[in-house]
Amino acid sequence: MTNKRKNTDKIELGKGDALIVIDIQNDFLSGGSLAVPEGDQVIPVLNGYIDQFINRQLPVLVTRDWHPANHCSFIRQGGPWPEHCIAGSKGAEFAADLHLPVSAKIFSKATEAGQEDYSDFANPTFKEQLDNVEASRLFIGGLATDYCVLSTVLDALNYHYKVLLLTDAIRAVNVRPQDGENAINEMIQKGAIPITLAIIR
């Protein structure tokens, strides 16, 4: 990690903060139909962030791909991806070792056969929930860096949220070798602040 990726100032959590956990689903993990390289490594780190937010009674929002069986993103429908995260399937379930609190709010995206959605903001109830909890600072991590994390972070910045990118809790698909690196650079250039769990207090 280069110096521009490090933010060593301690961050105090408080009112207005919300944690966004993106797509920690079986199909994106080891053995899944669209496994993200090293995707499993983000789970214990995300659990650490979740614990910090729950201990302070701060909101945790969890998102998932929830595709119909004929979703347009699938190869047999002309899309780029193997079938994954079909609604109600084992592959669409959250990782068993992700410590989801009972208070977590779950949001589904890409639920229509003819529409691909990478950003969590594609589900209008997601933004409504952020408004309900008066969120102003979003801590965003999950899978994958170069798709759903990137799209969600850019939309959040466009909505004028302060975004903290959990660089220790994201991993990339890397269809092209530099996709993840380029996505991180773009998010930081657009205003996201890179952080790690070690500086949360």
Buried (B, 14 or more C-beta within 10 A) or exposed (E): EEEEBEBEEEBEBEEBBBBBBBBBBBBBBEEBBBBBEEBBBBBEBBBBBBBBBBEEEBBBBBBBBBBBEEBBBBEEBEEEBEBBBBBEBEBBBBBEEBBBEEEBBEBBBBBEBEEBBBBBBBBEEBBEBBEEBEBEBBBBBBBBBBBBBBBBBBBBBEEEBBBBBBBBBBBBBBEEEEBBEBBBEBBBEBBBBBBBBEEBE
